[in-house]
Amino acid sequence: MALPPGIKIGPGISIGGGIDIGWTPPDPILVLNLDAASYSAVPVNGSVIAGTGGFTITTLNPGGSMSWDPADGGIFRKTSDTDTDFLEFGPDFSATTSSYTVMMVYRSQPGALGRLLNAGTASPDWLLGLWGSGGGVQDVFFNNTFVGPTESADATWQFIWATYNGSTISPISKSYIADSAGPTLNGTETNNGGFDGLRLFGRYSTGTTSTEVPTADVGLVKVWDGVLKPADIQAQWTTYKTRFGY
């Protein structure tokens, strides 16, 4: 009697080891770690970031408004709204399928109000940390829309995490914030958006100038190629909270 047509298992076909049911995506990989604690001065223009990732950093500081300070283990400081002085670095996560987490530790300084961490290009429009709206606000995450509420900038150290899952599964974007109280979910959104490189201390205007330039301190900027779990975000805060006085 002939066998009915179907799947034939025989020489050359092996089942096992290649199919996972209930597959879990791998943990995100840290792809950039710009930490001021790794420096003793403002990074040299064209140098490779002294941390994970191997990205080259553009340092433009003809006006001398950026400096390095040993406070809190090392920080980058912007003391005036000189529009020619900024740092530019990092990966391209502008594709809508590119998931990411960006972490920053920062604080406002009295003086100029503006945008702190931005996309390294005019488009897409992407923003994290400080914004000069009203009297200046913090806890900002914008990627085609604002993700979560903001509060008045208060010149204290703030932690912020921006996540985007690179899919259509809602919520697509999340924002977490922390100070002395530890991380909390600050907001979610169904909109997507990313960035093509990052610019610190101003919004992209040209390759050599910025607009909406703030005065602020930054301790570190970190980027992962996926979405950190809440437990991982908590672990990051635990790692750095003492350094920044919490």
KAWO-V755577 format. One record per backbone hydrogen bond with DSSP energy under -1.0 kcal/mol. NH is the residue of the N-H (numbers start at 1). CO is the residue of the C=O. Records with the same first field share a line. If there is no record, write none. Layout:
# KAWO-V755577
NH=CO ; CO
This chain:
# KAWO-V755577
13=10
31=223
32=223
33=52
34=221
35=33
36=219
38=35
39=36
46=57
47=44
49=55
51=49
57=47
58=88
60=86
64=61
67=77
69=75
74=71
75=69
76=218
77=67
78=216
79=65
85=82
86=60
87=200
88=58
89=198
93=195
98=95
100=164
101=224
102=162
103=222
104=160
105=220
106=158
107=217
109=215
115=212
116=130
117=128
118=199
119=126
120=197
127=142
128=117
129=140
131=137
136=133
137=131
138=151
140=129
142=127
143=145
147=141
151=138
153=136
158=106
159=178
160=104
161=176
162=102
163=174
164=100
165=172
172=189
173=189
174=163
175=187
176=161
177=184
178=159
184=177
186=175
187=175
189=173
197=91
198=89
199=118
200=87
201=116
203=211
205=209
206=209
210=83
211=203
215=112
217=107
218=76
219=105
221=34
222=103
223=32
224=101
225=29
233=229
234=230
235=231
236=232
237=233
238=234
239=235
240=236
241=237
244=240
245=242
246=241
